[in-house]
Amino acid sequence: MTKVTTVRIDDDLDAEVNAVARAEGVSASEIVRAALYRYVADCKSDPDFQARLRRLLEKDREIIERLSAGLAS
């Protein structure tokens, strides 16, 4: 399943993305998708990002546990 997402970019980046897409014979959407896949892959392999993610998950877990404590009553 695909999802449509709006991304705001300036005119210069738009022109460059479209030029790359034309040169590669693909859509601008494909260029953006490829860049996003690379960015996410870089994050997954970045130890600093992983540490930030673990801290965020721990905070979220604590909040969920506090909220769900009321459900046990």
Order of alpha helices (4+ residues) and beta strands (2+ residues): alpha-alpha-alpha
